[in-house]
Amino acid sequence: MESIPKSVERQMKLAVLIDADNAQPVAIQGLLDEIARYGVASVKRIYGDWTSQSMNGWKEKLLTHSIQPIQQFPYTTGKNATDSALIIDAMDLLHTSKFDGFCLVSSDSDFTRLATRIREAGLVVYGFGEDKTPYPFRRACDLFILTENLRMPSEEITDKKEEGILPQTIQPKSTNQLKGDTSLVVLLRRAVEDSADDSGWANLASVGATILKKQSDFDSRSYGYKKIYDLIKKVDLFEIEERQKEDSPSKIIFIKNTKRQSIAKK
């Protein structure tokens, strides 16, 4: 989501740990591009049983993107040794004190406690997973991003052709559909109210940051809009105003809750 800026002075050093059993190779290019927005992937490791044919889809991706595969044999049927290996490595990396944050790539709720432990140490956690990812893991991350929103069109087409399925893209929701989404409307209105000054106007960047504090897996791309500004315009529930920055050609976007305005008039 665009509301989290990268530091211009020093980029964050991130450890990227991928659970190959619960992640899809088709999203890797978009995933790494997304991670690059937040910092530098100093470590890139992926965990799984590489003797299994189910890992074949990953092997070419690992060479292309210089991701280190970590072999983990399934010692016992029904037990996920991959999760344990990833968690142990994550704690080892955490105690080196060389990283500013972690990127945990999995749709498995077993990493919920790992995410909270890393955050307790004062580091940021970016989670990446499919829409099926349980909410406990999503909420345990500072920011959780759906990998469906990161798939590159060319990679998705190739992947779907191999499966004999036509690729699908997220269609932008209409104004009526967005207004009919009660949870979305409540989230947006509360974020604006919490970020607003006494006159009711709120800086859009502050609104975006407030939304993520309330709901770490919020992403305007899940509704078919690349930026939160596009989503705000389409939902048509807020007054929008562009203000010129002093001594700068750029503008700052402010929004105001129209419902609050109508109540004030009464």
Protein Blocks (a to p, Z undefined) as FASTA:
>chain_A
ZZlccdfkbccdddddddfklccfklmmmmmmmmmmnmccfbacddddfkbfklmmmmmm
mmmnopacdddddfbghiafklmmmmmmmmmmmmnopafbdcdddfbfklmmmmmmmmmn
opacdddddfklcfklmmmpmbdcdfklmpcfklmmmmmmmnopacdddddddfklmmmm
mklmmmmmmmmmmmpcfkopacfklmmmmmmmmmmmbcfklnopabfklmmmmnopaccd
ddddehiabdcdddddfklmmmmmZZ
